[in-house]
């Protein structure tokens, strides 16, 4: 069984969270692309990780204090614009599945509306560091898959996922490796509970090694969220197993 390969913010270097990054991820034949969503001042869901545009564009200011028109004027790198969530859905639909990270409570309903409108309930995972957000989303759209994000190692990771009624547990890859004796037990428990465990590069500057990917595969993780998804894809070119 091959792991699920997910492009973190598309392919981070293309640059991150742009249509160019998502096109590159699709070209690499990833199973899914991951992105972050925030709302503009006029309540349009746009794809942006940070709460402000300072790091990833040539502009300055908080996303929720800028209109879509103002955000669209910015250069997000290589002449790319900041895409709306709808633009990414239009690009990705039918080519790869989506992992949407929700950053704030205000984003829940607008994202839910777009998922329903575009009929992508069965090809989307909604995740968050705010575990209550994941739980709320599952109540809003019962058929959608959800996940909880972890950086630390809680006392009972499986219970954390169950409390949020989540289908996926996404943990920082270094946390899994550092706590490998514990996580081996967690992975066994997760399989019994039908919870998928993903190893993720949380930050855009993370640089996982192929040796670490192989180690995580041997431990039994169900997939990876990677800045450079080609690292995992190049390990074995056999057809990967899709979980749904």
C-alpha positions in Angstrom: 0.0 0.0 0.0 1.6 3.3 -1.1 1.3 6.5 0.9 -0.9 9.4 -0.1 1.3 12.2 -1.4 0.0 15.8 -0.9 1.7 18.9 -2.2 2.1 21.5 0.7 0.8 24.8 -0.6 1.1 23.2 -4.0 4.9 23.1 -4.5 6.3 25.7 -2.1 9.1 26.9 -4.3 6.9 27.7 -7.3 6.0 30.0 -5.3 3.7 28.8 -2.5 -0.1 29.0 -2.7 -0.2 30.2 -6.3 -1.8 28.7 -9.4 1.8 28.0 -10.7 2.5 26.0 -7.5 -0.7 24.0 -7.9 -0.1 23.4 -11.6 3.4 22.1 -10.8 1.9 19.7 -8.1 -0.6 18.4 -10.6 2.2 17.8 -13.2 4.0 15.8 -10.5 0.8 13.7 -10.2 0.3 14.2 -6.5 -2.8 12.7 -5.0 -3.8 16.0 -3.4 -2.8 19.6 -3.1 -3.0 21.5 0.2 -3.7 25.1 0.6 -4.6 27.8 3.2 -7.6 30.0 3.1 -8.3 33.5 4.5 -11.0 36.0 3.9 -10.5 39.4 2.3 -12.2 42.6 3.6 -15.1 41.9 1.2 -15.4 38.3 2.5 -13.9 36.5 -0.5 -11.9 33.3 0.3 -8.3 33.7 -1.0 -5.4 31.3 -0.8 -2.9 32.8 1.7 -1.1 31.2 4.6 -0.2 34.2 6.7 -2.6 36.7 8.2 -0.8 39.4 6.3 0.6 39.6 2.7 4.0 40.9 3.7 6.0 37.7 3.4 4.6 36.2 0.2 3.8 39.3 -1.9 5.2 42.7 -2.7 2.5 44.4 -0.6 1.9 45.0 3.0 -1.2 44.7 5.2 -3.6 42.2 6.8 -5.5 40.1 4.3 -8.8 40.9 6.1 -8.2 44.6 5.7 -7.6 44.4 2.0 -10.3 44.0 -0.7 -10.0 41.3 -3.3 -9.3 44.0 -5.9 -6.4 45.2 -3.7 -5.1 41.7 -3.1 -5.2 40.9 -6.8 -2.9 43.9 -7.6 -0.1 42.2 -5.6 2.7 40.1 -7.0 2.8 36.8 -5.2 6.1 35.9 -6.9 7.1 35.2 -10.5 4.3 37.6 -11.6 1.7 35.3 -10.0 -1.4 36.7 -8.4 -2.9 35.6 -5.1 -5.6 33.1 -6.2 -9.1 32.9 -4.9 -10.2 29.5 -3.6 -12.6 29.3 -6.5 -9.8 29.7 -9.0 -7.9 26.9 -7.4 -10.9 24.6 -7.4 -11.4 25.4 -11.1 -7.8 24.4 -11.8 -7.6 21.3 -9.6 -11.1 19.8 -9.9 -10.9 16.4 -11.7 -7.1 16.4 -11.6 -6.3 16.1 -7.9 -8.1 16.3 -4.6 -8.0 19.2 -2.2 -6.8 19.6 1.4 -8.1 23.0 2.7 -6.6 24.4 5.9 -9.0 26.7 7.7 -7.3 29.4 9.6 -10.2 31.3 11.3 -13.8 30.7 12.3 -15.0 33.4 9.9 -13.7 31.3 7.0 -15.8 28.2 7.8 -19.1 29.2 6.1 -17.7 30.8 3.0 -15.5 27.7 2.4 -18.4 25.3 3.1 -20.5 27.2 0.5 -17.8 26.8 -2.2 -17.4 23.1 -1.4 -21.1 22.5 -1.8 -21.4 24.8 -4.9 -18.6 23.0 -6.7 -19.8 19.5 -5.6 -16.4 18.5 -4.2 -17.5 17.1 -0.9 -16.2 13.7 -1.8 -12.8 15.0 -3.0 -11.9 17.4 -0.2 -10.3 17.2 3.3 -10.8 20.2 5.6 -8.1 20.5 8.3 -7.2 23.0 11.0 -5.0 23.6 14.0 -8.2 24.7 15.6 -9.7 21.3 16.3 -13.1 22.7 17.2 -13.1 24.2 13.6 -12.7 20.7 12.1 -15.5 19.4 14.3 -17.8 22.3 13.4 -17.1 21.7 9.7 -18.0 18.0 10.0 -21.4 19.0 11.5 -21.9 21.5 8.8 -21.1 19.1 5.9 -21.5 15.6 7.4 -20.0 13.9 4.3 -16.7 15.8 4.2 -13.5 14.3 5.5 -11.8 16.4 8.2 -8.4 16.4 9.9 -6.7 17.8 13.0 -3.2 19.3 12.8 -0.6 18.7 15.5 2.9 20.1 16.1 3.3 18.8 19.6 2.8 15.2 20.9 -0.4 15.2 23.0 -0.9 12.5 25.7 -3.4 10.7 23.5 -3.3 11.8 19.8 -6.0 9.3 18.8 -8.4 10.7 21.4 -7.6 14.2 20.1 -8.7 13.1 16.6 -11.8 11.3 17.9 -12.9 14.3 20.0 -12.9 16.3 16.8 -14.7 13.5 14.9 -11.8 13.7 12.5 -10.8 11.2 9.8 -7.1 12.4 9.6 -4.4 13.1 12.1 -1.8 15.3 10.6 1.4 15.5 12.7 4.7 17.3 12.2 7.1 14.8 10.7 9.9 15.7 13.2 7.5 15.0 16.1 6.7 11.6 14.7 10.4 10.8 14.3 11.4 12.1 17.7 8.6 10.2 19.4 8.9 7.1 17.2 8.4 4.5 20.0 5.2 6.2 21.0 4.0 6.9 17.5 4.4 3.3 16.4 1.7 2.5 19.0 -0.3 5.5 17.8 -0.2 4.3 14.2 -1.4 0.8 15.3 -4.3 2.4 17.2 -5.1 4.7 14.3 -5.5 1.8 11.9 -7.9 0.1 14.3 -9.9 3.3 14.5 -9.8 3.9 10.8 -8.0 7.2 11.3 -5.3 8.1 8.7 -2.0 9.5 10.0 -0.2 12.0 7.8 3.4 13.2 8.3 3.6 16.9 7.4 6.1 19.7 6.7 4.4 22.5 8.7 6.7 25.3 7.6 7.7 26.5 4.1 11.4 26.2 5.0 11.2 22.6 6.2 13.4 20.2 4.4 12.7 16.5 4.9 15.2 14.0 3.7 14.4 11.0 1.6 15.9 8.8 4.4 13.4 10.3 6.8 10.6 9.7 4.3 11.6 6.0 4.1 11.8 5.8 7.9 8.3 7.2 8.2 7.0 4.8 5.5 8.5 1.8 7.5 6.7 3.1 10.6 3.4 2.9 8.6 2.3 6.5 8.1 -0.6 6.8 5.6 0.8 9.8 3.7 2.9 12.9 3.5 2.2 16.6 3.2 5.4 17.9 1.5 7.0 21.1 0.2 8.8 19.0 -2.4 6.4 16.1 -3.1 8.7 14.8 -5.8 11.0 13.5 -3.0 8.4 10.9 -2.0 7.2 10.3 -5.5 10.7 9.5 -6.6 11.2 6.8 -4.0 8.9 4.4 -5.8 7.0 5.0 -9.0 4.5 2.2 -8.5 0.8 3.2 -8.5 -0.1 4.6 -5.2 -3.1 3.4 -3.2 -5.9 5.9 -2.9 -7.8 5.9 0.3 -11.2 6.7 -1.3 
